[in-house]
Amino acid sequence: MNTLALATTNDHVGVNVVALTVLIALFTLVTVMGFMASKWRHAGMESLDEWGLGGRSFGTWVTWFLLGGDLYTAYTFIAVPAAMFALGSVNGFFAVPYTIVLYPIIFIFMSRLWSVSHRHGFVTTSDFVGNRYGSRGLSLVIAVTGILATMPYIALQLVGIQAVLEVIGLGGSGNVIAQDLPLFIAFAVLAAYTYSSGLRAPAIIAFVKDGLIYLVIIVAVVYLPSKVGGWDHIFAAAQHKMASPSKLTPAKPTGAYIPPATQYWAYATLALGSALALFMYPHSITATLSSKSRNTIRRNAAILPAYSFVLGLLALLGWVAIAAGTKPIGLDGVPNPQLVVPQLFEDMFPSWFAGVAFAAIAIGALVPAAIMAIAAANLFTRNIYREWLKPSATPAQEAKVGKRVSLAVKFVALVFVLTMDKQNAINFQLLGGIWILQTFPAIVFGLYTRWFHRWALIAGWAVGMIYGTAAAYNVVKPTLGGGTQHFAGSLALIPVLAQLGYIALTAFVINVIVATAATFVLRALKTPAGIDTTIKGDYFADEGDPRVKPLDEPIHLVTPSV
Amino acid sequence: MPNSQDHDTPGYVDHDTIPPANRSLMTVAGVLLLLPIVALMWVSSYARIEPKLGAFPFFIWYQFLWVFLCSACTYTAYRLVLKARPHRQMTSDAPKDQEAGR
């Protein structure tokens, strides 16, 4: 630890030893739990079903913890209050309507996906799409988009851990080994237990993570406001800061206290677009498919909003920090809003409780990172390795490849975080959200209708991807150095409406228009529609129904190539 | 796909159909699910400071309120959907070979 302490040269810190000790103790606890998880409801880890979907056996409460631990990531806990602190309600508080409208939306279609997946042994959405449309091409497109969108998301979880370590006083400037050693350790722990226990590890750790998060946020919301002068003062301070001129562009205010009329569309589209996108991410699908019955996910849609409430409270902590005068300055001396919540905890809580709070965030990074790595591995193994590289793979080979890919994916994320600027990770994650929403038509419309033509869906996807990427690139903001920075935000003018809106949703609408138009053309030309291997009843199947899992039958034999 | 009229087996169910549902109950469930989405997308209805609840601006507490309302709507919709479309037990995919429907 001494070397680590020496590595920090900044004046406002040394290492917070008490907080660090508590963090290490809790981290060790979950590590042990992670390794023991493979014995929980044990059935062997030799197939991808077992390793990658926990044997599809999780009931309502395990699923609640798992999904909660999965969807509300460490990065969320860092980024949402940071956005509230720096830019106000449009950029930060939209997370609340986002995670409210999310649940009616998934209520509607996720039970269908559960049913058809369990009837046919689908592990990924790409499996479903390939079989529904009889299209290997479309299936590949979905798999590649899923993997691409997930990678930066994993990287951001490591960024979340970094933020905590930085406030504790580890990392920052100094020699390379000392600077990144803690992150290496966290990474190694994560990789090792995911490798050995699969989805069971994050499922067990999620209990600890969610418990700690609830504890910390409730304590923070009860205890902190009185210390900084009460809620009246907090809201007044936030209103004052948001109305004062912005540092970069003094003609504009810093941010929005309450969204102004010009930003209603931005607020609504950010919420709706994010909600539609979230359950297209492979890690959400993996956690959902691991549940025991069709109705588990519906019951969860009614009880998961508990997390949304907590997220709203957490968002308000960004404003508590304004009233508290928190100065989120990194170890390199540069202001970094991402550090605002850890810094607030460090300033306001006794050291031991700050340690608990930091552990909550760090462990909060492990659960989603593990599930994301597993989900990306599922996609690669099923839809690229087995489909294109080695069709004769046995379930044991699949599980082996899956485990190795999950390691590789995490390693790439680590390299990403260590070698590239943090801003790049954030930019790519922003792009990931835009990209993943472009898979929505193929997946969700496909759960209801075969009307859309497979090639039309590919065309819509391609146009949506290109439009979304270009639009995000064109969002520029001036930097302090006088240059310009691309990918500076998620909002751009919506064509026709001339209002600011979430790029992902605009791209999605364009995607649907293209897919619809192209379907009319392709149907008029009578191009082959592909063979659908599902029947209508599959979409309503439940636990206890006979399940057909043609695992030995290579899927591509029954589907004509595109 | 086989048509149920062509099939002689008593109690035969064609599984390539959508299980029957009570339409009006399904519609009510649909409205309940749509309600929170419409309410929260309609930003101009709540982007205001007054009336405050304690120190909390309307904008903040109204959205917190919807967390609970949405949960209630979704749960009610869940009960309705269970009632409206009872689960139709699936039989083997090859009904000729097995006794179907029982």
Chai-1 contact restraints between the chains, C-beta under 6 A:
chainA,res_idxA,chainB,res_idxB,connection_type,confidence,min_distance_angstrom,max_distance_angstrom,comment,restraint_id
A,V96,B,Q63,contact,1.0,0.0,6.0,A-B,restraint_1
A,P97,B,L40,contact,1.0,0.0,6.0,A-B,restraint_2
A,I100,B,P36,contact,1.0,0.0,6.0,A-B,restraint_3
A,I100,B,L40,contact,1.0,0.0,6.0,A-B,restraint_4
A,I100,B,W66,contact,1.0,0.0,6.0,A-B,restraint_5
A,I100,B,V67,contact,1.0,0.0,6.0,A-B,restraint_6
A,I100,B,C70,contact,1.0,0.0,6.0,A-B,restraint_7
A,V101,B,I37,contact,1.0,0.0,6.0,A-B,restraint_8
A,V101,B,L40,contact,1.0,0.0,6.0,A-B,restraint_9
A,Y103,B,T74,contact,1.0,0.0,6.0,A-B,restraint_10
A,P104,B,L33,contact,1.0,0.0,6.0,A-B,restraint_11
A,P104,B,P36,contact,1.0,0.0,6.0,A-B,restraint_12
A,P104,B,I37,contact,1.0,0.0,6.0,A-B,restraint_13
A,P104,B,T74,contact,1.0,0.0,6.0,A-B,restraint_14
A,F107,B,T74,contact,1.0,0.0,6.0,A-B,restraint_15
A,W231,B,A55,contact,1.0,0.0,6.0,A-B,restraint_16
A,D232,B,A55,contact,1.0,0.0,6.0,A-B,restraint_17
A,F235,B,A55,contact,1.0,0.0,6.0,A-B,restraint_18
A,I258,B,A47,contact,1.0,0.0,6.0,A-B,restraint_19
A,I258,B,F59,contact,1.0,0.0,6.0,A-B,restraint_20
A,P259,B,A47,contact,1.0,0.0,6.0,A-B,restraint_21
A,Y264,B,V43,contact,1.0,0.0,6.0,A-B,restraint_22
A,Y264,B,S44,contact,1.0,0.0,6.0,A-B,restraint_23
A,Y267,B,V43,contact,1.0,0.0,6.0,A-B,restraint_24
A,A268,B,M41,contact,1.0,0.0,6.0,A-B,restraint_25
A,A268,B,V43,contact,1.0,0.0,6.0,A-B,restraint_26
A,R298,B,Y78,contact,1.0,0.0,6.0,A-B,restraint_27
A,A301,B,T74,contact,1.0,0.0,6.0,A-B,restraint_28
A,A302,B,S71,contact,1.0,0.0,6.0,A-B,restraint_29
A,A302,B,T74,contact,1.0,0.0,6.0,A-B,restraint_30
A,A302,B,Y75,contact,1.0,0.0,6.0,A-B,restraint_31
A,A302,B,Y78,contact,1.0,0.0,6.0,A-B,restraint_32
A,P305,B,V67,contact,1.0,0.0,6.0,A-B,restraint_33
A,P305,B,C70,contact,1.0,0.0,6.0,A-B,restraint_34
A,P305,B,S71,contact,1.0,0.0,6.0,A-B,restraint_35
A,S308,B,V67,contact,1.0,0.0,6.0,A-B,restraint_36
A,F309,B,V67,contact,1.0,0.0,6.0,A-B,restraint_37
A,G312,B,F64,contact,1.0,0.0,6.0,A-B,restraint_38
A,I535,B,H15,contact,1.0,0.0,6.0,A-B,restraint_39
A,I535,B,D16,contact,1.0,0.0,6.0,A-B,restraint_40
A,K536,B,D16,contact,1.0,0.0,6.0,A-B,restraint_41
A,K536,B,T17,contact,1.0,0.0,6.0,A-B,restraint_42
A,K536,B,I18,contact,1.0,0.0,6.0,A-B,restraint_43
A,G537,B,H15,contact,1.0,0.0,6.0,A-B,restraint_44
A,F540,B,P19,contact,1.0,0.0,6.0,A-B,restraint_45
A,A541,B,M90,contact,1.0,0.0,6.0,A-B,restraint_46
A,D542,B,H87,contact,1.0,0.0,6.0,A-B,restraint_47
A,D545,B,M90,contact,1.0,0.0,6.0,A-B,restraint_48
A,P546,B,M90,contact,1.0,0.0,6.0,A-B,restraint_49
A,P546,B,S92,contact,1.0,0.0,6.0,A-B,restraint_50
